[in-house]
Each structure stands twice: as structure tokens, then as C-alpha cells.
């Protein structure tokens, strides 16, 4: 497919319209972030996000090219479980985690760890793990997936790195100069466009084959995964549960939106709306087009979505869809940048370097550094032997379960040694990496999703055992953490 004037004009026009609408909605509410106390305004939009912006931002922060391109690239229904199971994670965030974050008056999720363990070093360690995942896994995956889609849709014979560089520059501008408010507003406007067009693509794709899936192998249509499939059915009851709990309830990039509402109830309304979208709309649009493409073209991997959209949509709609995908890339990219800057500024820089930095200026330099590092990691994902989504999930297991173990222990127990917990976190990273070997043959003959559950449970157990060995006596404290009553006395130090 060759780029033409009308297609390009629609693409540029809609992209500019989203940018202008974001500016108009945010005018007069500029992110201060230029002195002491600016963190709440810059990273949490001054606590003023309405529920519909929370819902829109959560939805589009997650829905990007690693879903639309990567999951459709797998060309099978089984991957719908990633989205269906996500509803469980959002329910956990709504009724368990968000009330706790508000109760402890947190700006970052990791701030909760410092308050529960009474130790800033564990907060910094978990922040570093989040940052490593954002820089070396999510940012490059998003840039690569978006660039690949654009190249396939427009038939562009140029380097993916040129397209990725454009995405990186524009996405950075939203995050750096607008703060979370601009990110959330642009997410919502972009989400309306993207979801509408993604549904349109799915319906047109199904019409193109007469809604007839005959000829498609049964294993590509089933939701019951075989033991050697990408998602064995048994994993839905082990590691999948913990993956969703981690991603939706402790991941700063997601929870930051819900923590920016004026109240718990406003945040909960937004999260539940996002859960409804996740349940009813997302699963069909991330698997059905890929299955249709298998019937039309065969197994063509990550090139699936761009080729299908380019072939079935009329020219003006393909230009609109390009704008929607560009918006998805930009919003997810800038959301990760904004969350990462919050982690660095509040959890590391203010603790170890300067307690009162200029938040906006520091975020600028931190974001630039992260973009350059993420850009350099794109070649890892430019590998036809691995689908984007499979590689992302395998790699992120290195960090997700060790991080979640720190949250579970911190929320359920008091008087746990922070040193013991940090040792257990490091153990989790090493153990998962050794057992699953994401870049080669695993050392343990067990699916990597099962190994996530093993990593988590063993990490929790190790932290508690080491605490006892260090002279601490961890005690059950969930009743204090999750109750609606004011915080009980937590003056007894956790650090060890």
C-alpha cells in the first residue's frame, strides 16, 4: 500500500486535532512542578482527575501496539485471556489497593512500601526494578510495535528507527511539558478514536470472510490452552492471577491515574468503567482480526495487523486508523515516561541526591535519558522468532513477581525486616531468570507463567523466614491495613 495525499492528510489532521483538544482541556491548569510540593501537581494532576479521565487513561495506557499488534500477531483466540483476566486485576485495584493508597496518602505505589517497612531503601530498590522494566522492556516494545504497524500500513520502505524516533520525540513532549493531566486527557480523547476504529476494523474483517472461520485450525480458535500452548489452561489459576494483581494494582504506570482522583469513590468509578471496557470491548479487537488474517494470509506474525488494516479499510479510514495507532503509541509511551519520572524523582533523587529539586526540570532530563536507553533496546524486539507480547511477558517476569512479593508481605504483615525483604526480592529476580531463561531453553520444565507463581510464593516465604532468623517476629496486620479506620500506631520500626 502506498502513501497518498488524502490518507496522509487524514492522519495529520486527526493527530493535530487530538493535540489541540488536549491543550484546550488543560489550558489554565499548567503543571507547576517547579518547586517544593510540585510533585502532586505534576505527577498526580493536582488530585483533580474525574472518573472518565481515569477510565480513559487506564484503558489507553495499557492498550497499545503490544496488544493490537502483538496479540493479533499471534493469530489465536487464546491470548484473549490476558485481557479477560485483567478484569480480576482491576477489581483488586478498585476494592483493595486504591483505598490503601489513599489511606496512606501515596504519590507513588512504592511510597506505600516505605511507609509499611519504615525503610526508604526498599522503596528505592523496587523503583529501580520498575524503571528497568520500563526502560528495557516496555518503552522499546511500544516503539518497535508502533513503527512496525506504520511501516506495514503505509508500505513505507524506510528504517523502523526513523519512525520510532518520531514517536519518541512527540511522546516525550506530552509527558515532559504537560505532566499527568495532559497525559490523561490525551489518553481519553485518543481512546475514543482508537476503540471506535478498532471495533470497525474487527467488524469489517469478519465481514470480509463472511464470519466463517472454516479452515482455521481448531487450536487457533480455542480458549482452552494445551499444556504446550502460549497460555496453558492451568496457568489461569496460578501465575496469571498474580500477573494481573501486579500489573493493575502495583504498577505505577497504571495506578498513578487512579491515585490522581479527588477521592477514593471517584477513582473507583473510573477503574470500574475501565474494567467494563476491558471485559466487553478489548478481547474481540485484539484476537479476531488476527484470526481473520490467518485465514486470508496464513501465519505472518507481527506484520498481521498493519497488513490487514491496510487491505480492508478504505483510504480515508486507514489514515484515521494510523492516527489512532499513533495516539495509542504516544499515550502509552508518555504514560510510562511520566510514571518513571515520578519514581526516579520521588523515590531515588529526593532520597539520595536533593530533597527539594525542581521537579519539572529534573523530569525533563530523566525522561530524555530513559528515551535514549529505551530507543537503544529496540533491536531486541526486532526479532521474527519471538512475538512482541510473548517476549514482553517472559521478560517482565524477571521483575513482576519479586516486586509483588514485597507488596504482599508489606501489606499483610508488620515487623518484617526490610533487609530480609530486599534479599528475597533479589532472590526472586535471580531464581526466575535462572529457571525460565527468557532468551533460551528453560532450566526448569515448567511453563513460565507457573514459574511466576513459584517465584512469588518462595519469595514471600524467604522474606518471612529471614526476618525470623534476623530476630524479627512478623505479625499479621491485614486488619489494620485494609480497614477503613484511621491508621493504628505504626511507630515500631520495620527496618532490619
N, C-alpha and C positions, 0 to 999 in steps of 0.2 A: 504493500500500500504506500502510495507516495503522498507526501505532504502537499496540500493545496491551500490556496488563499482563504477560502471560506472556513475550512477546518481550523486553520491557524488563527483566524480572526475570532472564531467562537471560543477557542482555547484561551487566548489572551484576554478577551473581553470578560469572560466569567472569572478568570483568575484575578483580574483587576477589580471586578465588582465585589468579590469576597474581601479583598484587601480594603476597599473603600468602606464597605459595610462594617468591617471590624473597627476601622478608625472612627467611624461615625458613632458606633455604640460605645466606644471607650473614650471619646473626647471629653475633656474636663475631668477625667479621673486618672490622670497620669500616675504611674508607679513611682513613688518617691524614692525609696531605696538608696538615698544619698547621705544617710547619716544614721545615728543611733536610733534603733527602733524601726528602721525601714524594712526589716525582714518580713513582717506580717503583711505589709502593703504590697511589696514586690513579689513575694513567693506565695501569699495566700489571698491576693486581691483585696486586701483590707478586710477580709471576712465578709465580703458582700456578694458572693455568687448565689444567684437564685437557683432553684432546683432544676429548671430547664437547661441552664448553662452547665450545671453539674452533670446532668444526664447526657447532654450533647458532647461534652468534653471527654467524659469517661468512655463513651461509645467510640468516638473517632480517635482518641489516643490509642486505643487498642486496635481498632480496625484500620489496618494499613496494608502495604503491599506484601508483608509476610503472611497475612491472611488471604487476601484476594488473589495474589499471585502465587504464593507458596502453597496454600491449601488446594486451590483449584489446580495447581500444577501436579499435585499428587493424583488427581483424576479418580478419586474414590470417595464414597459416601462416609466411610469410616471416620474421616477426620472431622466430621460434624461433632463428634464427642468433645473436642476441645472447646467448642462454643456452648454446647448443651451443659457440660459440666461447669462451665464458667458461671452459670446461674447460681450454683451452690456457693461459689466463692463470693459473689455479690451479696447473697443473703447473709453470709457470715460477716461481711463488711458492714452491712446495714444494721444488724441487731447485736453484734458482739463487739467488733473492733471500733467502729466510729464512736459509739458512746464513750469508750475508754479513752480514745484520743482527745475528745473534747473534755472529758473529766480531768485529764492530766494537762490540758492546755498546751498541746503539742503543735509545733510548726512542721516538724519532720517526724516520720514514723520512728526513726532511730532515737529521737529525743525521749520517747517513752522508755527505751531500754536504759538510758542514763538514769532516769528517774526511778526505775524499778530496781536496778542494780546499784544505784548510787555510785556510779563509776563512769567517767567520761570516755575512758579508753575503749570500752566495749562498744559504745556508740560510734566511735571513730572507726573501729575495725569493721563493723557491719556497713558503715557508709562507704568504706573503701571497697568492700565486696560489691555493693550496689553500683558504685562508679565503674569498677572493672567490667561488670556485666553490660552497663550502658555503653561504655566506650568501645569495647572489643567485640560485643555481640549484637546489641540492638541497633546502634547507630549505623554500622556498616551494612547490616542486613536490610535495613529500611532504604538506605541509599542505593544499594545494589538492586533490590526488588523494584523500586520505582523507576530506576534508569532502564532496567531490562524491559519493563512494561512499555515505557515511552518509545524505546527503540523498536520494539515489535509492532506497536500500534501504528506508528508513523512510518515504519520502514526506513528508519534512519541508519545510514551507513557511517556512523561516527562512533568514537570511543564512548563506552559507558561512563568513563571517568569524567568526561566533559559534562554530561547530563547530571551526574552525581554532584559535581562541583557547583552547578547552578542551584540544585536543591539545597545544598549545604549552606550556601550564602544567603538565600532568601529565607530559609527556615531559621537560620541563626538570627536574622533581623527581628523576626517576631518575638523570639524568646528574650533577646538581649534588650531591646528597646521598649517592649510592651509589658514585660512581666507576665504573671499568670493570667491577669484579666484579659489581655489581648489574646493569649493562647486559647483560653476557654471560649471566648466569644467567636474567634475564627474557627475553632473546632465545631461549634454548634452550627454556624452557617454552612460550613463545608459538609458537615454530616448530613444535613437535609438534602443537599445536592447529591452527595455520594450514594446515600441509601436509596434515593429515588431512582437514580440511574442504574444502580446495581440490580435493583428489582426489575427494571426494564430490560436489562441485558439478560437476566435469568429467564424471563417470560419469552423474549424473542428467541433465545437459544432453544428453549423447549419447543417452541412453535416450529423452529427450523427442522426438527426431527419428528414432528407430529406427536410429541410427547410419548414417543415409542423408544424404549430402551433395549429392544431386542437386539441381540448381537453383542451387547456389553457383557463381559464376564460377570458371573454372579458375585465373585469376591470384590468387585468394584461397586456393587450396589448394596451389600450387606452392612448392617450396623453391629453385627456380632463378629468381633475380630478373632481370627485364629491365633493360636499361640505364637506363630512366627510372623504375624502381621505387624503393622506400624503401631496399632493400639490393641493388644490382646484384651479380650473382654474382662478378664480377671483384674487387669490393671486399673479398671474403673473404680475398684473398691480398695485399692492400695495407694500407690503413688499419685494417681490422678486427683484424689481428694486433697492431698497435701499440696500439689502443684497449684490448684485453684485457690486454696487458702492462702498460700504465699503470694501469688500474683495479685489477687484482688484485694487482699486485706493488709498486707505489709509493704507492698511495693510503693515507694514514694511517688513514682510517676502516675500511678492511678489514684492513690488515696489523697494526694495533695489537692485534687479537685474537690473531694467531699469535705476535706478539712477547711475549705475556704468559704463555707456557707455561714450565714449569721447564727444558725442554731443547729442542733442535732436533728430536729424534725425536718428542717429544710434540706439538710444533707441526705437524710434517709429517703425523702421523696424523690430526690434526683437519682439516688442509687437504685431504687426500686424501678424507676422508669427505665434506667439503663438495663436492668435485668430483664424487663419485659421485651425490650428491643433485642437483647441478646437471645432470648428464647424463641421469639416468633419470626424475626427477620434475618438474623445473621446466618444461621445454619444453611438455609437454602442457597444463599448467594455465594457461599464460599465452597460449595461442593458440586451443585448441579451444573453450572457452566463447565466445570472441568470434566464431568462425566459426559456431557454432550460433546465436548471437544474430542474425547477419546473415540466416540462413535464416528465423528467426522474426519479426524486426522490420525487417530492412533495415539500411541504414547509419545507425547512430545515434551513432557516435563514442564519446567517453569516458564517456557515460552507460550504455554497454553492460553492464558487469559488475554494477553495482548493480541495474539493472533485471532482468537475468537471474536473479541470486541471489534477489531479492525475489519473483520469479514462480514459480520452480521448487522452492524449498525450503519445507518445512513451517515453521510459525511458530516453533517452538522451535529448529529448526536455523538459521533466519535470524538469530535473536537470538544464537546461538552464533557464527555466522559474522561477525556485526557485532563481537563481542568479539575474534575472531581478527584481523580487519582493523584494529581499533583497536590491538591489540597490535603488529601489523606497522608501523603508522604510528609508534607510540610508540617502539618499539625502534630503528627506523631513525633517527628524529628524535634520540633521546637518544644514539645511537652517534655521529652526526655532531657533536653538541654536545660530547661528551666528547673526540673526536679533535681538534676545532677548539680546544677549550680547551688541550689538550696542545701544539698548535702555537703558540698565542699565548704561553702561559706560558713554555715552554722555549726557543722559537726567537726570540722577539721581546722579551718583557718581561725575562727573565733576562739577555739580552744588552745591552739598551739602557736599561733602567729600573732594575731592582733584582735583583741576582743571587740573593738569598735571600728570595723572597716567601712569604707564607702561601698555599700552592697552592690549598687548598680555597676560601678566601675570594676569592682572585683569580679562580678559575674561576667562582664564583658571578656576579660582576659581568660577566665576559666573556660568559658564557652568556646572561645577561639582555639584554645589548646585541645579541648575534647573533640572538636570538629576535625582538626588536623589528624589526631590519632585515629579517630573512627574512619576517616577517609582512607588512611593508610592500610586499614584492615579489610577493605573491600575484596581483595583477591582471594581471601579465604572462602568467601561465599560464591565467587565466580567459578564454581566447580560443578560440571554437569553430572557428576556421580552422586551428589547429595542434593535433595530438595531443600529449599530455604527453611521451611518450617521444621523439618526433621532435624537439621543441623542446629537451628536455634534452640530447640527444646533439649537436645542432648547436651549442648554446651552449657546451657543455663543451669542444668542440674548441678554443676560444679559449685554454684553459689546459692541456689534457691533453698535447698534443704538445710545446709548449715545455718543460713540466715534464719529460717523459720524455727529451727531448734532453739535459737536464742530468744525468740519471741515467746514460744510456748513455755519454756522454763521460766522466763521472767514474769509472765502473766499468771501462771498457775502457782508459783512458789515464791517465798521470800527467804531471806537469809541464805541465798545461794552465792557462792564465791564467784565474783566476776572473772577472776583469773581462770578458774575451772571452766567456766562457760567459754572463754576465749580459746582455751586449749581444745575444747570439744568442737568449736567452730572450725578451727584449723584442721582438726582430725577429719571432720566431715568433708572438707574440700579434697583432702588427700585420698581418703577412702573411696569417695565416689569416682574421682579421676582414675585411680588405680583399677577399680572394679569394672568400670564401663569403657574406659579408654575411648573417648569420643571420636578420635581420629583413626582408630584401627580396630582390630579384633578385641572384644572384651575379655578380661581375665576371669570373670565370673559368668557362668552360663545361666543368666537370669536377665530378663528384659530390663532395660534401663529405667523404665517407669517403676517397676518393682524395686529396683535398687535405690530409687529415691526414698521410698518408704523405709527401707532397711537403713539407709544413711541417716534419716531423721530420727528414727527410734533409737538407734545406737548412740547418736549424738546426745540426745536428751538423757539417756541412761548414763553415759560417760560423765556429763556435767554434774549430775547428782552424786554419783559415786566419788568423783574427785572432790566435790565440796565436803562430803563426809570425811574423806582422807585428809583434807586440809583443816579439819577441826570445826567445820560449819555443820549446822543441823537444819537443812532445808525444811520448811514447813508449808503446808497447803495454805494458799492465800487467795484462791479464786473468788471466794465470797466477798472479800474486800474490794478486789479489782473490778468485778462486774456488777456490783450492787449500785444502785442509784444514790446511795447515801454519800455524804461528803467523805473524803479520804480519811482513813484511820491514820493514826500516828505511824509514820514510816521513818522515824528518825534513826532506827537501828541500821547501821551501815551494812550494805551487801558486799562491798568490795573485799577481796581477799587476795 
